[in-house]
Amino acid sequence: MNTSVAIVATGNQKKLKEIAKILEDFSLEIKSMKDFGLEGLEIIEDGDTFEENAIIKARTVMEKTGQLAIADDSGLEVDYINKAPGIYSARFSGEGATDEKNNEKLLGLLEGVDLKERTGRFVCAMAAVFPNGETIVLRGECEGLIGFQLSGENGFGYDPLFIVPEYQKTFGELDSEIKNKISHRGKALEKLKVALADKLGGK
């Protein structure tokens, strides 16, 4: 199956950059939705799981462009609050949600909770939908703890709160190269690279 272009189905420039970086050694030209005039496209993510939402996004963009589309749906699961915010991570604080408001809400819900009980994980489902409709979906996870305050300027979303015990640093503090290796998105993309190599006949 010959394809040389892959569209990353996201409007988040930081996420686009992160995915492009992880796939940079692949023989794919990584394009954004903006490159195809789709920056204003509203995709209704009405799936019940990360996997379903990733497929919805990738399939929509593939159908609009006829190109291989890659999408992820990712979020944070915090055990103390029954794995919330989960698939609602980006809009956790309601209408007009921002990273700042989402982090504020999470810290409020965990007020007074000991660090050892602040366990959680970042989850990423990565989907690739080919022009012929064939679909690959894979999952990556990264376990960690939710900190008591924001720390670090790197990344986005809940990164400044998510502590990786192995490094004793938040995703917001970690160098992007290390983060890409251990992150939920990095793990899902590594699996996707293997699957794509199989489909596309190698790197």
Secondary structure as UniProt FT lines:
FT   STRAND          5..8
FT   HELIX           13..22
FT   TURN            23..25
FT   STRAND          29..32
FT   HELIX           34..36
FT   TURN            39..40
FT   HELIX           50..65
FT   STRAND          68..78
FT   HELIX           79..81
FT   TURN            82..83
FT   STRAND          84..85
FT   HELIX           86..91
FT   TURN            92..93
FT   TURN            95..96
FT   HELIX           99..109
FT   TURN            110..112
FT   HELIX           115..117
FT   STRAND          119..129
FT   TURN            131..132
FT   STRAND          135..146
FT   TURN            157..158
FT   HELIX           159..161
FT   STRAND          162..164
FT   TURN            165..168
FT   STRAND          169..170
FT   TURN            171..173
FT   HELIX           176..182
FT   HELIX           184..200
//
